[in-house]
Amino acid sequence: MPKQCYVCEKKPLFGSTVSHAHNVRSRKFNPNLQSVKILENGTIKRVKVCTRCLRSGKVQKAI
């Protein structure tokens, strides 16, 4: 399963770490994904969803 949100398709982003001496290194920003059971079309699915989608209510969690 990829490091990608099931709802909004948020993926890892790439940036740079810059030290005080301006030494630049590449780094990766991963989304905060949680594995949850959701209810979709009457069936229960286990997917990875970012915390922003969970908090905003874009997904209905299965109980």
CYANA upper distance limits for C-alpha pairs under 8 A (distance plus 0.5 A):
  3 LYS  CA     11 LYS  CA      6.79
  3 LYS  CA     12 PRO  CA      7.57
  3 LYS  CA     30 ASN  CA      8.12
  3 LYS  CA     31 PRO  CA      8.09
  3 LYS  CA     33 LEU  CA      8.10
  4 GLN  CA      9 GLU  CA      5.98
  4 GLN  CA     10 LYS  CA      5.93
  4 GLN  CA     11 LYS  CA      5.28
  4 GLN  CA     12 PRO  CA      8.00
  4 GLN  CA     31 PRO  CA      8.03
  4 GLN  CA     33 LEU  CA      8.14
  4 GLN  CA     48 LYS  CA      7.73
  4 GLN  CA     49 VAL  CA      8.26
  5 CYS  CA      9 GLU  CA      5.02
  5 CYS  CA     10 LYS  CA      5.63
  5 CYS  CA     11 LYS  CA      7.44
  5 CYS  CA     31 PRO  CA      8.43
  5 CYS  CA     33 LEU  CA      7.22
  5 CYS  CA     48 LYS  CA      6.29
  5 CYS  CA     49 VAL  CA      5.21
  5 CYS  CA     50 CYS  CA      5.94
  6 TYR  CA     47 VAL  CA      7.05
  6 TYR  CA     48 LYS  CA      6.43
  6 TYR  CA     49 VAL  CA      5.99
  6 TYR  CA     50 CYS  CA      8.47
  7 VAL  CA     49 VAL  CA      7.09
  7 VAL  CA     53 CYS  CA      7.62
  7 VAL  CA     58 LYS  CA      8.12
  7 VAL  CA     59 VAL  CA      8.23
  8 CYS  CA     53 CYS  CA      7.98
 10 LYS  CA     31 PRO  CA      7.32
 10 LYS  CA     50 CYS  CA      8.16
 11 LYS  CA     30 ASN  CA      7.52
 11 LYS  CA     31 PRO  CA      6.95
 12 PRO  CA     28 LYS  CA      7.05
 12 PRO  CA     29 PHE  CA      5.98
 12 PRO  CA     30 ASN  CA      4.98
 12 PRO  CA     31 PRO  CA      6.53
 13 LEU  CA     28 LYS  CA      6.31
 13 LEU  CA     29 PHE  CA      5.56
 13 LEU  CA     30 ASN  CA      7.12
 14 PHE  CA     26 SER  CA      7.66
 14 PHE  CA     27 ARG  CA      6.39
 14 PHE  CA     28 LYS  CA      5.10
 14 PHE  CA     29 PHE  CA      6.53
 15 GLY  CA     26 SER  CA      6.42
 15 GLY  CA     27 ARG  CA      5.94
 15 GLY  CA     28 LYS  CA      6.70
 15 GLY  CA     29 PHE  CA      7.82
 16 SER  CA     24 VAL  CA      6.74
 16 SER  CA     25 ARG  CA      5.92
 16 SER  CA     26 SER  CA      5.04
 16 SER  CA     27 ARG  CA      5.93
 17 THR  CA     23 ASN  CA      8.46
 17 THR  CA     24 VAL  CA      6.17
 17 THR  CA     25 ARG  CA      5.63
 17 THR  CA     26 SER  CA      6.69
 17 THR  CA     27 ARG  CA      6.87
 18 VAL  CA     22 HIS  CA      5.94
 18 VAL  CA     23 ASN  CA      6.11
 18 VAL  CA     24 VAL  CA      5.16
 18 VAL  CA     25 ARG  CA      7.11
 19 SER  CA     23 ASN  CA      5.76
 19 SER  CA     24 VAL  CA      7.22
 31 PRO  CA     50 CYS  CA      7.11
 32 ASN  CA     50 CYS  CA      5.91
 32 ASN  CA     51 THR  CA      6.59
 33 LEU  CA     48 LYS  CA      6.29
 33 LEU  CA     49 VAL  CA      5.78
 33 LEU  CA     50 CYS  CA      4.77
 33 LEU  CA     51 THR  CA      6.80
 34 GLN  CA     48 LYS  CA      5.86
 34 GLN  CA     49 VAL  CA      5.91
 34 GLN  CA     50 CYS  CA      6.58
 34 GLN  CA     51 THR  CA      7.31
 35 SER  CA     46 ARG  CA      7.20
 35 SER  CA     47 VAL  CA      6.08
 35 SER  CA     48 LYS  CA      4.89
 35 SER  CA     49 VAL  CA      6.90
 36 VAL  CA     46 ARG  CA      6.05
 36 VAL  CA     47 VAL  CA      6.23
 36 VAL  CA     48 LYS  CA      6.79
 36 VAL  CA     49 VAL  CA      7.52
 36 VAL  CA     61 LYS  CA      7.69
 37 LYS  CA     44 ILE  CA      6.85
 37 LYS  CA     45 LYS  CA      5.88
 37 LYS  CA     46 ARG  CA      4.81
 37 LYS  CA     47 VAL  CA      6.90
 37 LYS  CA     61 LYS  CA      6.42
 37 LYS  CA     62 ALA  CA      6.00
 37 LYS  CA     63 ILE  CA      8.43
 38 ILE  CA     44 ILE  CA      6.14
 38 ILE  CA     45 LYS  CA      5.86
 38 ILE  CA     46 ARG  CA      6.82
 38 ILE  CA     47 VAL  CA      7.76
 38 ILE  CA     59 VAL  CA      7.27
 38 ILE  CA     60 GLN  CA      6.19
 38 ILE  CA     61 LYS  CA      4.85
 38 ILE  CA     62 ALA  CA      5.32
 39 LEU  CA     43 THR  CA      6.16
 39 LEU  CA     44 ILE  CA      5.26
 39 LEU  CA     45 LYS  CA      6.96
 39 LEU  CA     59 VAL  CA      8.42
 39 LEU  CA     60 GLN  CA      6.31
 39 LEU  CA     61 LYS  CA      6.45
 39 LEU  CA     62 ALA  CA      5.63
 40 GLU  CA     44 ILE  CA      6.81
 40 GLU  CA     45 LYS  CA      7.57
 40 GLU  CA     60 GLN  CA      8.37
 44 ILE  CA     62 ALA  CA      7.06
 49 VAL  CA     53 CYS  CA      7.21
 49 VAL  CA     54 LEU  CA      7.40
 50 CYS  CA     54 LEU  CA      7.07
 51 THR  CA     55 ARG  CA      6.48
 52 ARG  CA     56 SER  CA      6.57
 53 CYS  CA     57 GLY  CA      6.70
 53 CYS  CA     58 LYS  CA      5.85
 53 CYS  CA     59 VAL  CA      7.23
 54 LEU  CA     58 LYS  CA      6.88
 54 LEU  CA     59 VAL  CA      6.59
